[in-house]
Amino acid sequence: MKTFGRGMLYSIIVVVILLAISFVIGKTITLPWFVFIPLVVLVWGIAFYQSNNEDHSSR
């Protein structure tokens, strides 16, 4: 459950950053699939990695 929570939090943070960039430049940001999918995998991979490290360090 920690990984899911972190993954969702990091995904929301990425969306907010993209929204802020879009607001600043005044245009719509469109991400092609070959950029979006690796971005999602990267965000969830970081969340999984941090959850794994937290589990191993608490032992």
Rosetta blueprint (number, residue, H / E / L):
1 M L
2 K H
3 T H
4 F H
5 G H
6 R H
7 G H
8 M H
9 L H
10 Y H
11 S H
12 I H
13 I H
14 V H
15 V H
16 V H
17 I H
18 L H
19 L H
20 A H
21 I H
22 S H
23 F H
24 V H
25 I H
26 G L
27 K L
28 T L
29 I L
30 T L
31 L L
32 P L
33 W H
34 F H
35 V H
36 F H
37 I H
38 P H
39 L H
40 V H
41 V H
42 L H
43 V H
44 W H
45 G H
46 I H
47 A H
48 F H
49 Y H
50 Q H
51 S H
52 N H
53 N H
54 E H
55 D H
56 H H
57 S H
58 S L
59 R L
